[in-house]
Amino acid sequence: MINDRFYIETRETFAFLEEQFEYLHQQPSIENANDPRDEKVVVPYLSNNSGVEIEWYFASSTISVVFIELQQPYTFPMKRVAIGKRAGAARVISLNTLAEMLGFRSNAFFLLGDIDNVMPSKCNRRAKLIQANMQGVLDGLAQATQLYATPILNGDTSLFPEVMQYYTQKMKLLYP
């Protein structure tokens, strides 16, 4: 089954989270299984300060890495926010947005290209690429995580507000 393949390859590729940064692997899940427009597989990891999720959204054919600022050690928050503020919600940023803000989004680590573009032709291209080279996609994301997100993996979430503001501005431009 392809979900098994994703899980196995993700665990192997992101083993550095456990080995180097002492994250704890959590049970993977399929979220929103009743809504094909929002269904995704999530492979989560937790530390005392932050969480990491490697997510595969089926509808948009995207694989991404998400960082979550934890409010309680080793506990994923129920409420999350990537834009603005919401009482009791944990801040969330993506590796893609972090790299883009730092000026590195267009490098070879990101084989899927602009995952914010959900035009059918782009989704179909990404789906074919994931089917043909899932390991390459995951390898690139793992390398980018190690290169650009090491401070976050070590518990420093001070960049979250800046990345969230960058993402907010980007969304305002894309969806005025």
Secondary structure, DSSP 8 states (H G I E B T S, - for coil): -HHHHHHHHHHHHTHHHHHTT--EE---EEE-TT-TTT-EEEEEEE-SSEEEEEEEETTTTEEEEEEEE-SBTTB--S-EESSS--TT-EEEEEHHHHHHHHT-TTSTT-TT--TT---HHHHHHHHHHHHHHHHHHHHHHHHHHHHH-HHHHTT--TTHHHHHHHHHHHHHHH--
